[in-house]
Amino acid sequence: MLAWVSQSISRVIDFFYPPFKRFLPIQTFRYIACGGGNTALDILIYFISYNYILNKQDVHLGFQVFGREALITPHIMAFIIAFCISFPLGFFLNRTVVFNDSVLRGRVQLFRYVLLVTACIFLNYIFIKLFVEQFGIYPTLAKIFTTVIVVTFSYLAQRNFTFKK
């Protein structure tokens, strides 16, 4: 079933590839398509989570840390919600559609992907906090700016580390 899904996704992406053939290798085109789709979904889920699920409200965890109520700000909780969907989808797409020629074992790829995603989470957290809390940028716009930075880092790391040939 999963093989059929990844082959179907590859066929759809490859259908749109011919006009770009002179400018981009197929792997880069697939990365842009898969990564772009996953990123758009991530931003959409972030927006819906922040504005409608969380109603721009803090999430109170029901306990105290160092004498203060533990809570998660809505812009960080929305990131967590979106991440829970985009992480497994991103790994699946990268492993089976984009970098399907990698000779690394699946568990090695997953371990490296987890390391990379951990770094990306850290970068997302820092940049979202910085843009929202220090620069006063609206959270969804801050997420978009953050995504541009993190996606660039992620592509280079995936190509040269996580799924290298």
C-alpha positions as CSV (number, residue, x, y, z in Angstrom):
1,M,0.0,0.0,0.0
2,L,2.7,2.5,1.0
3,A,4.7,1.6,-2.2
4,W,1.7,2.3,-4.3
5,V,1.2,5.7,-2.5
6,S,4.8,6.7,-3.0
7,Q,4.8,5.5,-6.7
8,S,1.5,7.4,-7.3
9,I,3.0,10.6,-5.8
10,S,6.1,10.2,-7.9
11,R,4.1,9.8,-11.1
12,V,2.0,12.9,-10.4
13,I,5.1,15.0,-9.6
14,D,7.0,13.6,-12.6
15,F,4.1,14.5,-14.9
16,F,4.8,18.2,-14.2
17,Y,8.6,17.8,-14.5
18,P,9.3,18.2,-18.3
19,P,9.1,22.0,-18.4
20,F,11.7,22.1,-15.6
21,K,14.0,19.4,-17.0
22,R,16.5,21.9,-18.4
23,F,16.9,23.7,-15.1
24,L,16.5,21.2,-12.3
25,P,17.5,17.6,-11.8
26,I,14.5,15.3,-11.1
27,Q,15.5,14.8,-7.4
28,T,15.6,18.6,-6.8
29,F,12.2,19.0,-8.5
30,R,10.7,16.2,-6.4
31,Y,12.2,17.8,-3.2
32,I,10.7,21.1,-4.1
33,A,7.3,19.5,-4.8
34,C,7.2,17.2,-1.7
35,G,8.9,19.8,0.6
36,G,6.7,22.6,-0.7
37,G,3.5,20.5,-0.3
38,N,4.5,19.4,3.2
39,T,5.6,22.9,4.1
40,A,2.3,24.4,2.9
41,L,0.4,21.8,4.8
42,D,2.5,22.6,7.9
43,I,1.8,26.3,7.6
44,L,-2.0,25.6,7.1
45,I,-2.1,23.4,10.1
46,Y,-0.2,26.0,12.1
47,F,-2.6,28.7,11.1
48,I,-5.7,26.6,11.9
49,S,-4.2,25.4,15.2
50,Y,-3.2,28.9,16.3
51,N,-6.4,30.7,15.3
52,Y,-9.1,28.2,15.6
53,I,-8.1,25.2,17.7
54,L,-6.1,27.2,20.3
55,N,-8.0,30.5,19.8
56,K,-4.7,32.3,20.4
57,Q,-4.8,31.2,24.0
58,D,-2.1,29.8,26.2
59,V,-2.2,26.1,26.9
60,H,-2.1,25.6,30.7
61,L,-0.4,22.4,31.7
62,G,-2.0,22.1,35.2
63,F,1.2,22.1,37.2
64,Q,3.8,24.5,38.4
65,V,7.5,24.8,37.5
66,F,9.7,26.9,39.8
67,G,6.6,28.4,41.5
68,R,5.0,29.5,38.2
69,E,2.2,27.9,36.3
70,A,3.5,25.8,33.4
71,L,2.0,26.8,30.1
72,I,2.8,26.7,26.4
73,T,2.2,29.8,24.4
74,P,-0.2,29.4,21.5
75,H,2.4,30.1,18.8
76,I,4.6,27.3,20.2
77,M,1.7,24.9,20.7
78,A,0.5,25.5,17.2
79,F,4.1,24.6,16.0
80,I,3.9,21.3,18.0
81,I,0.5,20.4,16.6
82,A,1.7,21.0,13.0
83,F,5.0,19.2,13.6
84,C,3.1,16.0,14.7
85,I,1.7,15.8,11.2
86,S,4.5,17.2,9.1
87,F,7.3,15.1,10.6
88,P,6.1,11.6,9.6
89,L,4.8,12.8,6.3
90,G,8.1,14.6,5.5
91,F,10.1,11.5,6.3
92,F,7.9,9.3,4.2
93,L,8.0,11.6,1.2
94,N,11.8,12.2,1.4
95,R,12.6,8.5,1.9
96,T,10.2,7.0,-0.7
97,V,9.8,9.8,-3.3
98,V,12.7,12.2,-3.2
99,F,15.8,10.3,-2.0
100,N,14.6,6.8,-3.0
101,D,18.1,6.0,-4.4
102,S,19.9,6.3,-1.0
103,V,21.8,3.2,-0.1
104,L,21.5,3.9,3.6
105,R,19.4,1.5,5.7
106,G,15.9,2.8,6.7
107,R,16.8,2.9,10.4
108,V,20.0,4.9,9.7
109,Q,17.9,7.3,7.6
110,L,15.3,7.6,10.3
111,F,18.0,8.2,13.0
112,R,19.6,10.9,10.9
113,Y,16.3,12.4,10.1
114,V,15.4,12.6,13.8
115,L,18.8,14.4,14.4
116,L,18.1,16.8,11.6
117,V,14.5,17.4,12.7
118,T,15.7,18.0,16.2
119,A,18.0,20.7,14.9
120,C,15.1,22.1,12.8
121,I,12.8,22.1,15.9
122,F,15.5,24.0,17.8
123,L,15.8,26.5,14.9
124,N,12.0,26.8,14.6
125,Y,11.6,27.5,18.3
126,I,14.4,30.1,18.4
127,F,13.2,32.0,15.3
128,I,9.5,31.9,16.1
129,K,10.2,33.2,19.6
130,L,12.6,35.8,18.3
131,F,10.3,37.0,15.5
132,V,7.1,37.0,17.6
133,E,8.3,38.1,21.0
134,Q,11.3,40.3,20.2
135,F,10.3,41.8,16.8
136,G,6.5,41.7,17.3
137,I,5.8,39.9,14.0
138,Y,2.4,38.3,13.6
139,P,2.8,34.5,14.4
140,T,1.8,33.1,11.0
141,L,4.1,35.5,9.2
142,A,6.9,34.7,11.7
143,K,6.3,31.0,10.9
144,I,6.7,31.7,7.2
145,F,9.9,33.6,7.7
146,T,11.2,30.8,10.0
147,T,10.2,28.2,7.4
148,V,12.3,29.8,4.7
149,I,15.4,29.7,6.9
150,V,14.8,26.2,8.2
151,V,13.9,24.7,4.8
152,T,17.1,25.9,3.3
153,F,19.2,24.4,6.1
154,S,17.1,21.2,5.9
155,Y,17.5,20.6,2.2
156,L,21.3,20.9,2.4
157,A,21.4,18.6,5.4
158,Q,19.1,16.0,3.9
159,R,20.9,15.9,0.5
160,N,24.4,15.7,2.1
161,F,23.8,13.8,5.3
162,T,20.4,12.1,6.0
163,F,19.8,10.5,2.6
164,K,23.2,10.7,1.0
165,K,24.1,8.1,-1.6
